[in-house]
């Protein structure tokens, strides 16, 4: 296990970690979540969630990965041999997220090309759902393979493979040193263009005007904690893996703060960009901002193409820049998710990188083709909802409870404090032991109540059970199965060492 890859520089690691955290959700999920949960007032619970859950768990995962120098299954296995399955469960969650996430990145690539001629025409909604996706009548009506979606999907898998085959320093770090600066420049240009449009102020008012009455609404706080978990790439093996590649003398606490704050700053910048443009669009149509502010996938592939077509000038350039930014944001995240389970395969079975990555990408590609069919959007929507609300949330809940209550948190705290400029105190223990588990538990219960009283998006119950809860259960079972398979002798010996106290 001593020949693990290593980051070439601190900046390379931070760019990769921020690149993992910054994804498509920052650009289309965060702005809408803020706007629909009290506007500027939402930022109060959001930053409380960042400080009491996001950053503490980031420090926890950075500290564990750095100290134990192995991927997620090895980390949990060294904490307790019986816990290895939790690491594989998190890797299975990462795998599930990968197989549909790459499809969305493929859509952004298609729309990057469509932007050159504004090919979505006058009805962006019909173009996206009918012409491009070839959507069927429901999740069980699979339909044929949509070549519009399939070809970009192949390209996205190929790009991920070509980057990751280069390893940690020669692949991931090198790619993020290119991708992240490009992404930031693109978003800054889009923001500057957005805030100079007539009507931009109305959009920003809608986004940031505080509705302080909503601060007393528990659902707003749950939404804030949910957004932090959704956006920071915690609790599904990524940060444990990335931090295991850090040099021995690394400032863990500062790295965690920089990564978390960098991600949230990007979210705020994206919010300004998105809602300034929606404000302009609302003004052109003569309707309130909330009427044009679609959520999720519809915002990116229906609302924004419509807005781009209505811009007073430079429509093509703006469209190209917007979808290029989505593409780079998605790609920097997908690389990290694939690396999480590939690294675990390398560690456990003693495989070389090429063999493990080829196997992981091949299986992932085959599974992801289901999302390139006519029913792909329905299946994607269901799987995404359930794997994030139950898979990631439950994995985070189990992780924090086991490590906080069945393991000595002081060992991790002392490890990170010994190598960090900024030392963490007992506040960190309190957040990991009490705040995060309690709130994750409440989140999960409320989501369950909501999904059982009102079926998600009115999908058929059998589809929600089979594709939703079935996927969540699949990840858990897969975690148990892989944990039971015998690993290489080097892996077994490494697990047997346990956690060495410094």
Secondary structure, 3 states (H helix, E strand, C coil): CCCCCCCCCHHHHHHHHHHHHCCHHHHHHHHHHHHCCCHHHHHHHHHHHHHHHHHHHHHHHHHHHHHHCCCHHHHHHHHCHHHHHHHHHHHHHHHHHHHHHHHHHHHHHHHHHHHHHCCCCCCHHHHHHHHHCCCCCCCCCCCCECHHHHHHHHHHHHHHHHHHCCHHHHHHHHHHHHHHHHHHHHHHHHHHHHHCCCCHHHHHHHHHCCCHHHHHCHHHHHHHHHHHHHHCCCCCCHHHHHHCCCCCCCCHHHHHHHHHHHHHHHHHHHHHHHHHHHHHHHHHHCCCHHHHCCCHHHHHHHHHHHHHHHCCCCHHHHHHHHHHHHHHHHHHHHHHHHHHHHHHHHHHHCCCHHHHHHHHHHHHHHHHHHHHECCHHHHHHHHHHHHHHHHHHHHHHHHHHHHHHHCCHHHHHHHHHHHCCCCCCHHHHHHHHHHHHHHHHHHHHHHHHHHHHCCHHHCCHHHHHHHHHHHHHHHHHHHHHHHHCCCCHHHHHHHHHCCCCC
